[in-house]
């Protein structure tokens, strides 16, 4: 089994996050008007939460899970015994897509 040093793990995560932040593929292919990918987390985080996509508030705040869903998730963590603020301070937050897909052009919810 190969082990990776903490420094190498952190460097790999930082490199991945930089690539995510510079991604503009959805914008280039016309899926969204402006790409605004967000990332949050450290290699030392012991919990990984993966959502569907960042919401509008997450993009505005440049912080994943900063909308109503994040509030619910933080409450669940507290009910499980984790301290307040744990979600954004000690959890690696990710999503299947990195940008807010925007509103559905028909006006009924989010774009799919």
Secondary structure, DSSP 8 states (H G I E B T S, - for coil): -----HHHHHHHHHHHHHHHHH--HHHHTTS-SS-----B--TT-SEEEEESS--HHHHHHTSTT-SHHHHHHHHHHHHTT--TTHHHHHEEEEESSSS---B-TTSSSB--
